[in-house]
Amino acid sequence: MRRIIALCSVLFLLPSLAEKESFGWLEYVYIGKGEYRIKAKLDSGAKTSSIHVLEKTLIESSSGKDLIKFKIEGYVPKEDKQILKTVNFTRPIDREVKIKSSNGDIETRYVVTLPIRIGEKNIEAEFTLSDRTRMNYRVLLGRSTISQLGYIDCGEVFLQKKKHKASENSL
């Protein structure tokens, strides 16, 4: 009886699994209106996503919701090459969180919501603003963002780019 229940559960889930896309553990993320590209690591070990910011300035608001101004570096296509540009953003602060780093230090970070695109998926994702200078990747996508996207194929990178190229070649 347990086997039948387990089999029915799997068969029930198969259609929803087929609707989800696969993403590599590295993907290109387009920030803002989609013109700034940054390489991102998809990390199921992190709950919250994080983005490297160059500067951040708190703007106190009389309306009760403070804003934060910050700069991000991203690549913009220009003819046949990519140009690194610094982009200014101003966003409302959603909340503050305490993050415990791998060495045990606790840091308080601001959380903002940013529009992002990966492949054909456009979503709103929450990011902590941090200094990721010593990290390999300037953007880390955590479980809360990954759950909006699909599944991670930990043996692959840039699946969305490969998928896009394959669809271009079939035209």
C-alpha positions as CSV (number, residue, x, y, z in Angstrom):
1,M,0.0,0.0,0.0
2,R,2.8,2.4,0.8
3,R,4.4,1.8,-2.6
4,I,1.1,2.6,-4.3
5,I,0.8,5.8,-2.3
6,A,4.5,6.7,-3.1
7,L,4.0,6.0,-6.8
8,C,0.8,8.1,-7.0
9,S,2.6,10.9,-5.2
10,V,5.4,10.8,-7.8
11,L,2.9,10.6,-10.7
12,F,1.0,13.6,-9.3
13,L,4.2,15.7,-9.1
14,L,5.5,14.8,-12.6
15,P,3.5,17.4,-14.5
16,S,4.6,20.2,-12.2
17,L,8.2,19.0,-12.4
18,A,8.1,19.1,-16.2
19,E,6.9,22.8,-16.1
20,K,10.0,23.8,-14.1
21,E,13.1,24.8,-16.0
22,S,16.7,23.7,-15.2
23,F,19.4,26.2,-14.4
24,G,23.1,25.7,-14.2
25,W,24.9,26.4,-10.9
26,L,26.3,29.5,-12.8
27,E,24.0,31.7,-14.9
28,Y,24.0,35.2,-16.3
29,V,21.6,37.5,-14.5
30,Y,20.3,40.7,-16.0
31,I,19.6,43.4,-13.4
32,G,17.1,46.3,-13.6
33,K,15.5,46.7,-17.0
34,G,17.6,43.8,-18.4
35,E,20.5,45.7,-19.8
36,Y,23.2,45.0,-17.1
37,R,24.6,41.5,-17.1
38,I,26.3,39.9,-14.1
39,K,27.5,36.3,-13.6
40,A,25.6,34.7,-10.7
41,K,26.1,31.6,-8.6
42,L,22.9,29.7,-7.7
43,D,23.5,28.5,-4.2
44,S,20.9,26.2,-2.5
45,G,22.8,26.5,0.7
46,A,21.9,30.2,1.1
47,K,18.4,31.3,1.9
48,T,18.7,34.9,0.8
49,S,20.2,36.3,-2.4
50,S,23.1,38.7,-2.2
51,I,24.5,41.3,-4.6
52,H,27.8,43.2,-4.5
53,V,27.4,47.0,-4.2
54,L,30.2,49.5,-4.5
55,E,28.7,52.3,-2.4
56,K,25.5,52.6,-0.4
57,T,23.9,55.7,1.1
58,L,20.8,55.7,3.3
59,I,18.1,58.2,2.4
60,E,15.8,58.8,5.3
61,S,12.2,59.4,4.3
62,S,9.5,61.3,6.1
63,S,6.9,58.8,4.7
64,G,8.2,56.1,6.9
65,K,9.9,53.8,4.3
66,D,13.6,54.7,4.0
67,L,15.4,54.4,0.7
68,I,18.9,53.3,-0.1
69,K,21.0,54.5,-3.0
70,F,23.7,52.1,-4.3
71,K,26.0,51.3,-7.2
72,I,26.3,48.0,-9.1
73,E,28.8,47.1,-11.8
74,G,27.4,45.2,-14.8
75,Y,28.2,44.5,-18.4
76,V,26.4,46.1,-21.2
77,P,26.6,44.8,-24.8
78,K,28.3,47.3,-27.2
79,E,28.7,46.1,-30.8
80,D,30.7,42.8,-30.5
81,K,32.0,43.3,-27.0
82,Q,30.9,43.8,-23.4
83,I,31.5,47.1,-21.6
84,L,31.7,47.2,-17.8
85,K,29.5,50.0,-16.5
86,T,28.6,51.3,-13.0
87,V,24.9,51.8,-12.5
88,N,23.1,53.8,-9.8
89,F,20.0,52.3,-8.2
90,T,17.6,53.8,-5.5
91,R,15.3,51.4,-3.9
92,P,13.1,51.2,-0.8
93,I,14.5,49.2,2.0
94,D,12.4,46.1,2.6
95,R,14.0,45.1,5.8
96,E,17.3,44.5,7.6
97,V,18.7,41.0,8.2
98,K,21.5,39.6,10.3
99,I,23.8,37.3,8.2
100,K,26.3,34.9,9.8
101,S,29.3,34.5,7.5
102,S,31.3,31.2,7.1
103,N,33.9,32.5,9.6
104,G,31.2,33.2,12.2
105,D,31.0,37.0,12.0
106,I,27.5,38.5,12.1
107,E,26.7,41.4,9.8
108,T,23.5,43.5,9.4
109,R,22.5,44.1,5.8
110,Y,19.8,46.0,4.0
111,V,17.4,44.0,1.8
112,V,15.9,45.4,-1.4
113,T,13.8,44.0,-4.2
114,L,15.2,44.2,-7.7
115,P,13.8,43.0,-11.0
116,I,16.0,40.4,-12.7
117,R,15.9,38.2,-15.7
118,I,17.6,34.8,-16.2
119,G,17.0,33.2,-19.6
120,E,13.4,34.0,-20.3
121,K,12.3,34.3,-16.7
122,N,11.6,37.8,-15.3
123,I,11.1,37.9,-11.6
124,E,11.3,40.2,-8.6
125,A,13.9,39.0,-6.2
126,E,15.1,40.2,-2.7
127,F,18.8,40.8,-2.3
128,T,21.0,41.7,0.6
129,L,23.4,44.5,-0.3
130,S,26.9,43.4,0.6
131,D,30.6,43.7,-0.1
132,R,31.4,40.6,-2.2
133,T,34.8,41.8,-3.3
134,R,36.6,38.7,-2.0
135,M,34.0,36.4,-3.5
136,N,34.3,34.7,-6.9
137,Y,30.8,35.9,-8.0
138,R,29.2,39.3,-7.5
139,V,25.7,37.9,-7.3
140,L,24.6,34.9,-5.3
141,L,21.0,33.6,-5.8
142,G,19.6,31.8,-2.7
143,R,16.7,29.4,-2.2
144,S,14.1,32.1,-2.0
145,T,15.0,33.3,-5.5
146,I,15.7,29.8,-7.0
147,S,12.3,28.6,-5.9
148,Q,10.8,31.2,-8.3
149,L,13.0,29.9,-11.2
150,G,13.1,26.1,-11.2
151,Y,15.8,23.6,-10.5
152,I,19.6,23.7,-10.3
153,D,21.5,21.1,-12.4
154,C,24.7,21.2,-10.2
155,G,26.7,19.5,-13.0
156,E,26.1,22.2,-15.6
157,V,26.7,25.9,-16.1
158,F,25.0,28.5,-18.2
159,L,22.1,26.3,-19.3
160,Q,20.0,29.3,-20.1
161,K,22.6,30.6,-22.5
162,K,23.0,27.2,-24.1
163,K,19.2,26.9,-24.4
164,H,19.0,30.3,-26.1
165,K,21.7,29.5,-28.6
166,A,20.0,26.1,-29.4
167,S,16.7,27.9,-30.2
168,E,18.6,30.5,-32.4
169,N,20.2,27.7,-34.4
170,S,16.9,25.9,-35.0
171,L,15.5,29.0,-36.8
